[in-house]
């Protein structure tokens, strides 16, 4: 099985925290859609005929495209790759782009999952982050999706925002539960270089949330969502039973995927490649019939470290039997201090992080690398 990721870089305006490649050059949308279809044709053999289980439109803001444009790309994927086993077709949307007509049109081209970047239900914080929607619009967008027959709705929340208190995040979590969505992704705010948010921090114009508060928010999130019937299946991801993100899970279990579009990454289990994060360069290379990309061939050490990093992000953890015996023994030696402290848990052949250690997972996992 395999996945397809389609990067749609267009945004009405950039949020101050976003480090992903995006552009406000909406006038290039039609040309970009044509390039995506052409790239698909040029790279049709990348997945070696593997059936595609998931398709994910991310960004940027995919809902800046019309449903017809999204449908054009989906039709190209259907005519080029094997979609007989397709389970999940996700489109990321901004809440203020959602209308009953828009959602119905997405459904008609095969979309069965919508992911919305809500981030917070606090209007003051939404304004600070340059989000285009209000809390009321976000809740209305969820209702429209549900009433339009989308039975798999995911929302993103952020915590650790400047000026956000524990009580404010508690209200966000309870509001999210009341919205009756099936999936919640929640991330601690990071200050990516070359973003307005990072510049504000460097200029001393805002006070980042301290680590202790962020840790408290993470603990509150785990407890609140668990009590609300959600499973905590990956560090930042929670779902109602049966509604985990099939596409994102494929990243964590090493499933190959084809990435289409500017800045999109692809992975075939031995190498990783990525297109230029530049709209003009991407369009010119595809239109010339020679896709531009950088490539990294993964060494055995790289593959081991990635397996450790990605597996331990999940509640399932790492099956030690998938590693050669010498690597199992070396890993368990490195893991011994964390096992003794209860931060890592070994159950039969499985190694996983305790929930209390998930918030500091990066520092633990990095010590387990070869």
JOPE-V255295 format. One record per pair of residues at least 12 apart in sequence whose ideal C-beta (glycine too) atoms are under 10 Angstrom apart, sorted by the first residue. I is the first residue (numbers start at 1). J is the second residue. Records with the same first field share a line. If there is no record, write none. Layout:
# JOPE-V255295
I=J ; J
This chain:
# JOPE-V255295
1=47 ; 50 ; 51 ; 52 ; 53 ; 54 ; 82 ; 85 ; 87 ; 246 ; 250 ; 255 ; 256 ; 257
2=46 ; 47 ; 48 ; 49 ; 50 ; 51 ; 52 ; 53 ; 54 ; 81 ; 82 ; 85 ; 250 ; 255 ; 256 ; 257 ; 258 ; 267 ; 268
3=47 ; 50 ; 52 ; 53 ; 54 ; 55 ; 56 ; 88 ; 246 ; 247 ; 248 ; 249 ; 250 ; 251 ; 255 ; 256 ; 257 ; 258 ; 259 ; 267
4=40 ; 46 ; 47 ; 52 ; 53 ; 54 ; 55 ; 56 ; 57 ; 73 ; 74 ; 77 ; 80 ; 81 ; 83 ; 86 ; 89 ; 247 ; 257 ; 258 ; 259 ; 260 ; 264 ; 266
5=54 ; 55 ; 56 ; 57 ; 58 ; 90 ; 247 ; 250 ; 251 ; 257 ; 258 ; 259 ; 260 ; 261 ; 264 ; 265 ; 266 ; 267
6=36 ; 39 ; 40 ; 55 ; 56 ; 57 ; 58 ; 59 ; 62 ; 70 ; 73 ; 74 ; 77 ; 91 ; 258 ; 259 ; 260 ; 261 ; 264
7=20 ; 21 ; 22 ; 32 ; 36 ; 56 ; 57 ; 58 ; 59 ; 60 ; 62 ; 259 ; 260 ; 261 ; 262 ; 263 ; 264 ; 265 ; 275 ; 277 ; 282
8=22 ; 29 ; 32 ; 33 ; 36 ; 57 ; 58 ; 59 ; 60 ; 61 ; 62 ; 63 ; 64 ; 65 ; 69 ; 70 ; 73 ; 91 ; 92 ; 260 ; 261 ; 262 ; 264
9=21 ; 22 ; 23 ; 24 ; 25 ; 28 ; 29 ; 32 ; 58 ; 59 ; 60 ; 61 ; 62 ; 64 ; 261 ; 262 ; 263 ; 264 ; 277 ; 278 ; 279 ; 282
10=22 ; 23 ; 24 ; 25 ; 26 ; 27 ; 28 ; 29 ; 32 ; 59 ; 60 ; 61 ; 62 ; 63 ; 64 ; 65 ; 279
11=23 ; 24 ; 25 ; 26 ; 59 ; 60 ; 61 ; 64 ; 94 ; 132
12=24 ; 26 ; 61 ; 63 ; 64 ; 94 ; 96 ; 97 ; 132
13=61 ; 130 ; 131 ; 132
14=60 ; 130 ; 195 ; 196
15=61 ; 117 ; 119 ; 126 ; 129 ; 130 ; 131 ; 132 ; 195 ; 196 ; 197
16=128 ; 129 ; 130 ; 131 ; 195 ; 196 ; 197 ; 198 ; 199 ; 200 ; 206
17=119 ; 128 ; 129 ; 130 ; 131 ; 158 ; 161 ; 189 ; 190 ; 191 ; 192 ; 195 ; 196 ; 197 ; 198 ; 200
18=59 ; 60 ; 117 ; 129 ; 130 ; 192 ; 195 ; 196 ; 197
19=190 ; 191 ; 192 ; 193 ; 194 ; 195 ; 197 ; 198
20=58 ; 59 ; 60 ; 192 ; 195 ; 263 ; 277
21=59 ; 60 ; 261 ; 262 ; 263 ; 264 ; 275 ; 276 ; 277 ; 278 ; 279 ; 282
22=59 ; 60 ; 61 ; 64 ; 262 ; 263 ; 277 ; 279
23=60 ; 262 ; 277 ; 278 ; 279 ; 280
24=64
25=279 ; 280
26=61 ; 64 ; 65
28=279 ; 280 ; 283
29=64 ; 65 ; 66 ; 69
30=65 ; 66 ; 69 ; 72
31=279 ; 283 ; 286 ; 287
32=65 ; 69 ; 73 ; 261 ; 262 ; 279 ; 282 ; 283 ; 286
33=65 ; 66 ; 68 ; 69 ; 70 ; 71 ; 72 ; 73 ; 76 ; 261
34=69 ; 72 ; 73 ; 76 ; 283 ; 286 ; 287
35=260 ; 261 ; 262 ; 279 ; 282 ; 283 ; 284 ; 285 ; 286 ; 287 ; 291
36=69 ; 72 ; 73 ; 76 ; 77 ; 260 ; 261 ; 262 ; 264 ; 282 ; 286
37=72 ; 73 ; 75 ; 76 ; 77 ; 79 ; 80 ; 260 ; 286
38=76 ; 260 ; 283 ; 286 ; 287 ; 289 ; 291
39=76 ; 258 ; 259 ; 260 ; 261 ; 262 ; 264 ; 275 ; 282 ; 285 ; 286 ; 287 ; 291
40=73 ; 76 ; 77 ; 79 ; 80 ; 81 ; 258 ; 260 ; 286
41=76 ; 79 ; 80 ; 286 ; 289
42=285 ; 286 ; 289 ; 290 ; 291
43=80 ; 258 ; 259 ; 260 ; 266 ; 273 ; 286 ; 291 ; 293
44=76 ; 77 ; 79 ; 80 ; 81 ; 258
46=81 ; 256 ; 257 ; 258 ; 259 ; 260 ; 266 ; 267 ; 268 ; 273
47=81 ; 82 ; 256 ; 257 ; 258 ; 266 ; 268
48=256 ; 268
49=81 ; 82
50=81 ; 82 ; 85 ; 255 ; 256 ; 257 ; 258 ; 268
51=81 ; 82 ; 83 ; 84 ; 85 ; 86
52=77 ; 78 ; 80 ; 81 ; 82 ; 83 ; 84 ; 85 ; 86 ; 87 ; 89 ; 257 ; 258
53=83 ; 85 ; 86 ; 87 ; 88 ; 246 ; 247 ; 250 ; 255 ; 257
54=85 ; 86 ; 87 ; 88 ; 89 ; 90 ; 113 ; 245 ; 246 ; 247 ; 248 ; 249 ; 250 ; 255 ; 257
55=73 ; 74 ; 77 ; 78 ; 81 ; 83 ; 86 ; 87 ; 88 ; 89 ; 90 ; 91 ; 110 ; 111 ; 113 ; 247 ; 257 ; 258 ; 260
56=88 ; 89 ; 90 ; 91 ; 92 ; 113 ; 115 ; 245 ; 246 ; 247 ; 248 ; 250 ; 251 ; 257 ; 259
57=70 ; 73 ; 74 ; 89 ; 90 ; 91 ; 92 ; 93 ; 106 ; 111 ; 115 ; 260 ; 261
58=90 ; 91 ; 92 ; 115 ; 247 ; 259 ; 261 ; 264
59=91 ; 92 ; 93 ; 94 ; 117 ; 261 ; 263
60=92 ; 261 ; 262 ; 263
61=92 ; 93 ; 94 ; 97 ; 117 ; 132
62=90 ; 91 ; 92 ; 93 ; 94 ; 97 ; 106 ; 111 ; 114 ; 115
63=91 ; 92 ; 93 ; 94 ; 95 ; 96 ; 97 ; 98 ; 102 ; 103 ; 106 ; 114 ; 116 ; 117 ; 141
64=93 ; 94 ; 97
65=91 ; 97
66=102 ; 105
67=91 ; 101 ; 102 ; 103 ; 104 ; 105 ; 106 ; 107 ; 108 ; 109 ; 111
68=105 ; 109
69=109
70=89 ; 91 ; 105 ; 106 ; 109 ; 110 ; 111
71=105 ; 106 ; 108 ; 109 ; 110 ; 111
72=109
73=109 ; 260 ; 261
74=86 ; 89 ; 91 ; 106 ; 109 ; 110 ; 111
75=109 ; 110
76=260
77=89 ; 110 ; 258 ; 260
78=109 ; 110
81=258
83=110
86=110 ; 112 ; 246
87=112 ; 113 ; 246 ; 247
88=111 ; 112 ; 113 ; 152 ; 244 ; 245 ; 246 ; 247 ; 248 ; 249 ; 250
89=106 ; 109 ; 110 ; 111 ; 112 ; 113 ; 152 ; 246 ; 247
90=111 ; 112 ; 113 ; 114 ; 115 ; 152 ; 154 ; 183 ; 245 ; 246 ; 247 ; 248
91=103 ; 106 ; 109 ; 111 ; 112 ; 113 ; 114 ; 115 ; 116 ; 150
92=113 ; 114 ; 115 ; 116 ; 117 ; 154 ; 156
93=106 ; 111 ; 114 ; 115 ; 116 ; 117 ; 141 ; 145 ; 153
94=116 ; 117 ; 118 ; 131 ; 132 ; 133 ; 137 ; 138 ; 141
95=116 ; 117 ; 118 ; 119 ; 126 ; 131 ; 132 ; 133 ; 134 ; 135 ; 136 ; 137 ; 138 ; 139 ; 140 ; 141 ; 142 ; 144 ; 145 ; 155
96=131 ; 132 ; 133 ; 134 ; 137 ; 138 ; 140 ; 141
97=116 ; 132 ; 133 ; 137 ; 141
98=114 ; 116 ; 133 ; 137 ; 138 ; 140 ; 141 ; 142 ; 143 ; 144 ; 145 ; 148
99=140 ; 141 ; 144 ; 148
100=144 ; 145 ; 147 ; 148
101=144 ; 148
102=141 ; 144 ; 145 ; 148
103=141 ; 144 ; 145 ; 146 ; 147 ; 148 ; 149 ; 150
104=144 ; 148 ; 149 ; 150
105=148
106=145 ; 148 ; 150
107=145 ; 148 ; 149 ; 150
111=150 ; 152
112=149 ; 150 ; 151 ; 152
113=145 ; 150 ; 151 ; 152 ; 153 ; 154 ; 182 ; 183 ; 243 ; 245 ; 246 ; 247
114=141 ; 142 ; 144 ; 145 ; 146 ; 148 ; 150 ; 152 ; 153 ; 154 ; 155 ; 181
115=152 ; 153 ; 154 ; 155 ; 156 ; 181 ; 183 ; 185 ; 245 ; 247 ; 248
116=133 ; 138 ; 141 ; 142 ; 145 ; 153 ; 154 ; 155 ; 156 ; 181
117=131 ; 133 ; 138 ; 154 ; 155 ; 156 ; 157 ; 158 ; 185
118=131 ; 133 ; 135 ; 137 ; 138 ; 139 ; 141 ; 142 ; 154 ; 155 ; 156 ; 157 ; 158 ; 172 ; 175 ; 176 ; 179 ; 181 ; 184
119=131 ; 133 ; 138 ; 155 ; 156 ; 157 ; 158 ; 159 ; 161 ; 172 ; 186 ; 187 ; 189
120=135 ; 138 ; 156 ; 157 ; 158 ; 159 ; 161 ; 164 ; 168 ; 169 ; 171 ; 172 ; 175 ; 176
121=134 ; 135 ; 136 ; 138 ; 139 ; 155 ; 157 ; 168 ; 171 ; 172 ; 173 ; 174 ; 175 ; 176 ; 178 ; 179
122=135 ; 161 ; 163 ; 164 ; 165 ; 168 ; 169 ; 171 ; 172 ; 175
123=135 ; 136 ; 137
124=163 ; 164 ; 168
125=158 ; 161 ; 162 ; 163 ; 164 ; 168 ; 172
126=138 ; 161
128=161 ; 162 ; 163 ; 164 ; 197 ; 200 ; 206
129=158 ; 161 ; 162 ; 189 ; 196 ; 197
130=196 ; 197
135=171 ; 172 ; 175
138=155 ; 175 ; 176 ; 179
139=175 ; 176 ; 178 ; 179
141=153 ; 155 ; 179
142=155 ; 176 ; 178 ; 179 ; 180 ; 181
143=179 ; 180
145=181
146=179 ; 180 ; 181 ; 182
150=182
151=182 ; 243
152=181 ; 182 ; 183 ; 239 ; 240 ; 242 ; 243 ; 245 ; 246
153=179 ; 180 ; 181 ; 182 ; 183 ; 184 ; 243
154=181 ; 182 ; 183 ; 184 ; 185 ; 237 ; 238 ; 239 ; 243 ; 245 ; 248
155=175 ; 176 ; 179 ; 181 ; 182 ; 183 ; 184 ; 185 ; 186
156=176 ; 183 ; 184 ; 185 ; 186 ; 187 ; 236
157=169 ; 172 ; 173 ; 175 ; 176 ; 184 ; 185 ; 186 ; 187 ; 221 ; 225 ; 236 ; 238
158=172 ; 185 ; 186 ; 187 ; 188 ; 189 ; 190 ; 217
159=172 ; 173 ; 186 ; 187 ; 188 ; 189 ; 209 ; 213 ; 214 ; 216 ; 217 ; 218 ; 220 ; 221
160=187 ; 188 ; 189 ; 190 ; 208 ; 209 ; 210 ; 211 ; 213 ; 214 ; 215 ; 217 ; 218
161=188 ; 189 ; 197 ; 206 ; 208 ; 209 ; 214 ; 217
162=189 ; 197 ; 200 ; 201 ; 205 ; 206 ; 207 ; 208 ; 209
163=206 ; 207 ; 209
164=189 ; 209 ; 213 ; 214 ; 217
165=209 ; 213 ; 217
166=209 ; 213 ; 216 ; 217 ; 219 ; 220
167=220
168=217
169=186 ; 209 ; 213 ; 214 ; 216 ; 217 ; 218 ; 220 ; 221 ; 224
170=217 ; 220 ; 221 ; 224
172=186 ; 217 ; 221 ; 224
173=186 ; 217 ; 220 ; 221 ; 223 ; 224 ; 225 ; 228 ; 238
174=224 ; 228
176=221 ; 224 ; 225 ; 228 ; 230 ; 238
177=224 ; 225 ; 227 ; 228 ; 229 ; 230
178=228
180=240
181=230 ; 239 ; 240 ; 243
182=230 ; 238 ; 239 ; 240 ; 241 ; 242 ; 243 ; 244
183=230 ; 233 ; 237 ; 238 ; 239 ; 240 ; 243 ; 244 ; 245 ; 248
184=221 ; 225 ; 228 ; 230 ; 236 ; 237 ; 238 ; 239 ; 240
185=234 ; 236 ; 237 ; 238 ; 239 ; 245 ; 248
186=217 ; 218 ; 221 ; 222 ; 225 ; 235 ; 236 ; 237 ; 238
187=235 ; 236 ; 237
188=209 ; 211 ; 214 ; 215 ; 217 ; 218 ; 221 ; 235 ; 236 ; 359
189=208 ; 209 ; 214
190=208
191=206 ; 208
211=359 ; 360
214=359
215=356 ; 359 ; 360
216=359
217=359
218=235 ; 236 ; 355 ; 356 ; 358 ; 359 ; 360
219=355 ; 356 ; 358 ; 359
221=236 ; 238 ; 359
222=238 ; 355 ; 356 ; 358 ; 359
223=355
224=238
225=238 ; 239 ; 240
226=238 ; 355
228=240
229=241
230=243
231=243 ; 244 ; 315
232=314 ; 315 ; 355 ; 358
233=245 ; 248 ; 249 ; 252 ; 313 ; 314 ; 315 ; 316
234=248 ; 249 ; 251 ; 252 ; 310 ; 313 ; 314 ; 315 ; 316 ; 358
235=252 ; 312 ; 313 ; 314 ; 315 ; 353 ; 355 ; 358 ; 359 ; 361 ; 362
236=248 ; 313 ; 358
237=249 ; 252 ; 313 ; 314 ; 315
244=314 ; 315
249=314 ; 316
250=267
251=265 ; 267 ; 310 ; 313
252=307 ; 309 ; 310 ; 311 ; 312 ; 313 ; 314 ; 316
253=307 ; 310 ; 311 ; 314 ; 316
254=267 ; 269 ; 303 ; 306 ; 307 ; 310 ; 311 ; 322
255=267 ; 269
256=268 ; 269 ; 270
259=272 ; 273 ; 274 ; 275 ; 293
260=275 ; 286 ; 291
261=275 ; 279 ; 282 ; 286
262=274 ; 275 ; 276 ; 277 ; 278 ; 279 ; 280 ; 281 ; 282 ; 283 ; 285 ; 286 ; 292
263=275 ; 276 ; 277 ; 278 ; 279 ; 282
264=277 ; 282 ; 293
265=293 ; 294 ; 296
266=293 ; 295
267=296 ; 298 ; 306
268=298
269=298 ; 303
270=297 ; 298 ; 302 ; 303
271=295 ; 296 ; 297 ; 298 ; 302
272=294 ; 295 ; 296 ; 297 ; 298 ; 302 ; 306
273=291 ; 293 ; 294 ; 295 ; 296 ; 297
274=293 ; 294 ; 295 ; 296
275=291 ; 292 ; 293 ; 294
276=291 ; 292 ; 293 ; 294
278=292
299=370
300=324 ; 327 ; 370
301=369 ; 370
302=369 ; 370
304=323 ; 324 ; 327 ; 330 ; 331 ; 368 ; 369 ; 370
305=365 ; 366 ; 368 ; 369 ; 370
306=369
307=319 ; 322 ; 323 ; 327
308=323 ; 327 ; 331 ; 334 ; 335 ; 351 ; 365 ; 366 ; 368 ; 369 ; 370
309=361 ; 362 ; 365 ; 366 ; 368 ; 369
310=365
311=350 ; 351 ; 352 ; 353 ; 365
312=335 ; 344 ; 351 ; 352 ; 353 ; 357 ; 358 ; 361 ; 364 ; 365 ; 368
313=352 ; 353 ; 358 ; 361 ; 362 ; 365
314=352 ; 353
315=352 ; 353 ; 355 ; 358
316=350 ; 352
317=344 ; 345 ; 346 ; 347 ; 350 ; 351 ; 352 ; 353
318=331 ; 335 ; 344 ; 346 ; 349 ; 350 ; 351 ; 352 ; 353 ; 368
319=348 ; 349 ; 350 ; 351
320=332 ; 346 ; 348 ; 349 ; 350 ; 351
321=348 ; 349 ; 350
322=349
323=349 ; 351
327=370
328=349 ; 351
330=368 ; 370
331=351 ; 368 ; 369 ; 370
332=344 ; 346 ; 351 ; 368
333=368
334=367 ; 368 ; 369 ; 370
335=351 ; 364 ; 367 ; 368
337=364 ; 367
338=351 ; 353 ; 354 ; 357 ; 364 ; 365 ; 367 ; 368
339=351
341=354 ; 357 ; 364
342=354 ; 356 ; 357
343=356 ; 357 ; 358 ; 360 ; 361 ; 363 ; 364
344=357 ; 364 ; 365 ; 368
345=357
351=368
353=365
